[in-house]
Structure formats: structure tokens, C-alpha cells
């Protein structure tokens, strides 16, 4: 288990304690790079500090699932691809944000919200939920066919939540805990429902089977519009600052695509897993193990 996707056990970095130890130094460099992805240092952003006064206790399933770096990145990309198939979800993002020009910024804000509401201080978590609800209340518009939409529509929020929860959980099972019990999987949905309900989502599935049933129920409303296909390519083939980052992004993108149901990949024209699927899974598991080792140095 990693030390957390964005969270920190203390206010002292691994690097502060590791200058004399090559292994610790490497751990510190890896942790610093990951945190640099999720926190804009130019704006003074810092990782969320894990709190004993969080919405969920330290031994909760949601801490386990949301605390892993690699599976959360894979699951997050898969969730975006699935969520964007809903025309209202996609249009709201494109009409009311700079997603196309600053996808990283939006992903950082989403990641910060997940971190705060999972293991941040309860007061900060509740403030973040109130802030998002206030933003959603102002996001309204009209789809291309003239249908009005609202970001605070309970069913739309339920779709976004369910797609996200399923993808996070499936990524954790694939790259973190292959033998996760059905009981713990269902408990994850119970815990994730706490934040979803506070955001106004309805219906909110409380089991894995209920989540899959809700996705099946929503399928007739999903559309692979030209905008959707464009956004899918932005997600799976983003610009990278260097060759190393490009290699990591491609690996995570392939892992995310492989995680999706076949019908989703078909709609998004992303293809089915090929001969390189095993290589992708092996490399992603290796990356996950490496980052867990790196974050273990926080303790």
C-alpha cells in the first residue's frame, strides 16, 4: 500500500530525511515528482495532510482504494473516458471550463477534491463539498439538440459518481488488490456514497452490482459525439513535456483503455486489447509496486 496519492503523513518531505541514504533519496525524488504532478508548486499548492478527523477512518476501504498512486491515475483516466459519453457531462465541462487548454489543471482540482474528501480534515472536506455544490448550481446550458442541462441534476451527478467509483475500484483490483473480497468492494460503494449524496447525487448505488445495473440503465443516453471523440484523444494522448513523461502517460492511457468495458472502447473508437495488453498490465503493476515502495518511505 502506498503512503497516499496526494496525502502526506507529516509536513516533512522524504527528501529532508534521505540525503545520506541512496534508497531514501530515490524514494524522495519519486514522491516529489508525483506530488509535482498533482500540486501546482508555482501556486504554492501542497499535498493534503492525512487527518484522524477525516470523513472516513484510517482503516476504511475508501482510504485503501484512494490511497494508491498508480491505480488512481489509471482509474481516473478510465472514469473520464466513461463519464464523457454522457452529453450533458461533456457539454458542461467544455462550456464551463478550460478543459481543452488546461486538462492538467482540471485533473489537479479533481484529485485535490478526492484527497480532501477521503482523508483530509473533516472541516476542509465539508468546505470543499459546499464549494463544489455552489459551482454546480451555476453550471447550466443547452445541448446541441436543444435539451437543457444542469450540473446539479441528481441523476447526472449519479452518473459521474458511479462511473468514477467503478473505475477507481476496478483499477485498484487490477493493480493493487486482485483478491479483494466482494464484501470490501460493496463497502467501498457504501463509503463513496457519503460524498456523492452530499453533492446531491441520486440514485447512489451501494453495491457493485447496483453500480453496474445503473451504468446499464444509462447506456441508451450515452453518445460518442465528435466532441466526445476529440476529448477522448486529449485524455489518451495528452502532450508531454519530455520523453519520460510521454512513456508514462502512454502506459497509463493503455492501462485505462484496457480497464474499460468493450462497448465503451467501441463507442470511443479506442480498439480492443491486443497482444500488448499483457505487457501493459505487467509494466503498470511494476510502476505501481515502485511507487508504493517510494511512498512507504513516508512512514
RACOR-V104285 format. One record per residue. N is the residue number from 0. RES is the residue in one letter. OMEGA is omega as a letter, one per 30 degrees, with the letter a starting at -180 (NA if undefined). Layout:
N | RES | OMEGA
N | RES | OMEGA
//
This chain:
0 | X | a
1 | X | l
2 | X | l
3 | X | a
4 | X | l
5 | X | a
6 | X | l
7 | X | l
8 | X | l
9 | X | a
10 | X | l
11 | X | a
12 | X | l
13 | X | a
14 | X | a
15 | X | a
16 | X | a
17 | X | a
18 | X | a
19 | X | a
20 | X | a
21 | X | a
22 | X | l
23 | X | l
24 | X | l
25 | X | l
26 | X | a
27 | X | a
28 | X | l
29 | X | l
30 | X | a
31 | X | a
32 | X | l
33 | X | a
34 | X | l
35 | X | l
36 | X | a
37 | X | a
38 | X | a
39 | X | a
40 | X | l
41 | X | l
42 | X | l
43 | X | a
44 | X | a
45 | X | l
46 | X | l
47 | X | l
48 | X | l
49 | X | a
50 | X | l
51 | X | l
52 | X | a
53 | X | l
54 | X | a
55 | X | l
56 | X | a
57 | X | a
58 | X | a
59 | X | l
60 | X | a
61 | X | l
62 | X | a
63 | X | a
64 | X | a
65 | X | a
66 | X | a
67 | X | a
68 | X | a
69 | X | a
70 | X | l
71 | X | l
72 | X | l
73 | X | a
74 | X | l
75 | X | l
76 | X | l
77 | X | l
78 | X | l
79 | X | a
80 | X | l
81 | X | a
82 | X | a
83 | X | l
84 | X | l
85 | X | a
86 | X | a
87 | X | l
88 | X | a
89 | X | a
90 | X | l
91 | X | l
92 | X | a
93 | X | a
94 | X | a
95 | X | l
96 | X | l
97 | X | a
98 | X | a
99 | X | a
100 | X | a
101 | X | a
102 | X | l
103 | X | l
104 | X | l
105 | X | l
106 | X | l
107 | X | a
108 | X | l
109 | X | l
110 | X | l
111 | X | l
112 | X | l
113 | X | l
114 | X | a
115 | X | a
116 | X | l
117 | X | a
118 | X | l
119 | X | l
120 | X | a
121 | X | a
122 | X | l
123 | X | l
124 | X | a
125 | X | l
126 | X | l
127 | X | l
128 | X | l
129 | X | a
130 | X | l
131 | X | l
132 | X | l
133 | X | l
134 | X | a
135 | X | a
136 | X | a
137 | X | a
138 | X | l
139 | X | l
140 | X | a
141 | X | l
142 | X | a
143 | X | a
144 | X | l
145 | X | l
146 | X | l
147 | X | l
148 | X | l
149 | X | a
150 | X | l
151 | X | l
152 | X | a
153 | X | a
154 | X | l
155 | X | l
156 | X | l
157 | X | l
158 | X | a
159 | X | a
160 | X | a
161 | X | l
162 | X | a
163 | X | a
164 | X | l
165 | X | a
166 | X | l
167 | X | a
168 | X | a
169 | X | l
170 | X | l
171 | X | l
172 | X | a
173 | X | a
174 | X | a
175 | X | a
176 | X | a
177 | X | a
178 | X | a
179 | X | a
180 | X | l
181 | X | l
182 | X | l
183 | X | l
184 | X | l
185 | X | l
186 | X | l
187 | X | l
188 | X | l
189 | X | a
190 | X | l
191 | X | a
192 | X | a
193 | X | a
194 | X | a
195 | X | l
196 | X | a
197 | X | l
198 | X | l
199 | X | a
200 | X | l
201 | X | g
202 | X | l
203 | X | a
204 | X | a
205 | X | l
206 | X | l
207 | X | a
208 | X | l
209 | X | l
210 | X | l
211 | X | l
212 | X | l
213 | X | l
214 | X | l
215 | X | l
216 | X | a
217 | X | a
218 | X | l
219 | X | a
220 | X | a
221 | X | a
222 | X | l
223 | X | a
224 | X | l
225 | X | l
226 | X | a
227 | X | l
228 | X | l
229 | X | a
230 | X | l
231 | X | l
232 | X | l
233 | X | a
234 | X | a
235 | X | l
236 | X | a
237 | X | l
238 | X | a
239 | X | a
240 | X | a
241 | X | a
242 | X | l
243 | X | l
244 | X | l
245 | X | l
246 | X | l
247 | X | a
248 | X | l
249 | X | l
250 | X | a
251 | X | l
252 | X | l
253 | X | l
254 | X | l
255 | X | l
256 | X | a
257 | X | a
258 | X | a
259 | X | l
260 | X | a
261 | X | a
262 | X | l
263 | X | l
264 | X | l
265 | X | a
266 | X | a
267 | X | l
268 | X | a
269 | X | l
270 | X | l
271 | X | l
272 | X | a
273 | X | a
274 | X | a
275 | X | a
276 | X | l
277 | X | l
278 | X | l
279 | X | a
280 | X | a
281 | X | a
282 | X | l
283 | X | l
284 | X | l
285 | X | l
286 | X | l
287 | X | a
288 | X | a
289 | X | a
290 | X | l
291 | X | l
292 | X | a
293 | X | a
294 | X | l
295 | X | l
296 | X | l
297 | X | a
298 | X | NA
//
